[in-house]
Amino acid sequence: MNNTYFGLLAEFGEANMPLVKVAPKYFSLSFEEARRRAADFVKNRMPKFLGYFDNVLGQNVSGERYMLGAKLTYVDLSMFQVVAGLKYAFPNAMRKAARKYPRILALHTRIQERPRIAAYLASPRRIPFNNEGIFRHYPELDT
């Protein structure tokens, strides 16, 4: 599962960041490549990864509340952050994905509603998503 998680992050980066990897004078060339990669990621790769993690939740012998076992682990927190990042970067695509991958989206909701995590998310300590981190939102790339 670890390789799949990091694979998702790597592919997201490739889909979402060509816009920032080139000099500004090449922006238009980079934008077309970013649009192509983002569309492929949303159509083909994101469903593969979300489906895999949704199935892992469904196969947990302790129930569908957590990724592994019956207690919250770093794996769950990592999945929370990935889903939150994808919702920031691709809000339209993630709204559509919510119907197809209900378990992984429910995990995200359960974690964000935990009292201490909710308090942290509402605090000034939480650095909001922005266009300088790994999860960036470019409206023109959200299909």
N, C-alpha and C positions, 0 to 999 in steps of 0.2 A: 504494500500500500504506500510505503514511503516513496518509492520511485514514481508511482503514479501521481502522488501529490506534487512532487517537485517537477514532474513532467508537465503537469497542468500549469504551474507557475512559469516555467520556461516558455511553453507555447503561448501563453497569454502575453508574455513580454515581447515575443516575436510578432504577435498579431497587433499589439497596441503601441509599440514604440518606434516603428520606422520613422515616424514623423520627427523624432528628436535626434536621430542618429546621423543626420546629414547637415551640411551647411545650409543656411537659410536660402541661398540662391537656388538650391535644388529642391525647395519645399514642394513644388507642384509635382515633381517626379516622385518624391517620397510619399506624397499624399495618395497617389494612385496605388502605389504598392501597399501602403497601410490599409487602404480601403479593400483591396483584394485579400490581404491576409486576415483582416478583421472579419470579413464576410465568410471566409473559409473556416476560421476559428469558431464563429458563432454557429455556422451551419453543420460542421462536421466534428470538430474537436471538442468543443464545449459539451455537446450532448454525450459524447463518449465518456468524458471524465465525470460529468454529473451523474450519468447513468451508472457508472462503476461505483461511485460513492453511495448513491442511493441504494444500489443492490447490497453493498456491504452492510448498510444499516438494516436492510430487510433480512439479512442472513444472521444477524447477531442473535445467538441463542439466548441472550439475556433480555431480549426485546429490542424495540426500535428507538429507544430513547437516546442511546449513545452509540458511537462507532464501534467501540470495543468494550465488552463487558457491561457491567451494571452501574458504573460510576463515571463521572466526568473525568476525561483525561486531556492531555495536551493535544491529542489527535482531534478531539471535538473542538477545542479552542482554535486549532489551526483551520479546521473546516469552516468554523464560524467566520474567521477572518477572510478566507477565500470567497465564501458566498457573499459576504459584505462587500468585498472588493469588486466582484463581478457585478453585483447590483449597482454599484457606483459607476463602473466603467461601461456597462451595457444594460442600462435599466429596461429598455424595451425588450431586449432579448431575454432578460431574466424574468420579466413578467410572463412571457410565453413559457419559459422553462418551468415556472412554478407548478403548472398543471401536469407536466410530465415527470417531475422529480419531487413529489410531495414530501418524501421522508427527509431529504437533505435540506429542503427549505424549512420544514418543521423543526429540524435540529437547530438551524440558525435562529429561528424564533424563540425556541426554548432557552437557548443560551443567552440571547440578548435580554430575555425577561428575568434571568436570575438576578436577585436583588443587588448583589455586590457588583456584578457585571453591568447591570443597568445604571447603577450609580457612577461607575467609572466612565461609561459611555456618555453620560450627561455632564461629566466633570470637565474642567479646563485641561486636565492631564491628558485626555484623549486627543490625539492629533487627528484632525479630520482628514479624510481623503482629499487629495489635491493633485495637481498635474505635475508634481515633482517626485511622487512616490512610484511604486511599481504599478499600482492600480490608478490609471489615468482615464479621465472621461473626455472623449472627443465626440460631440453629438453626431458629427457626420460619419462616424464609424459604427454607430449603434444601429443595427438593422432590426 
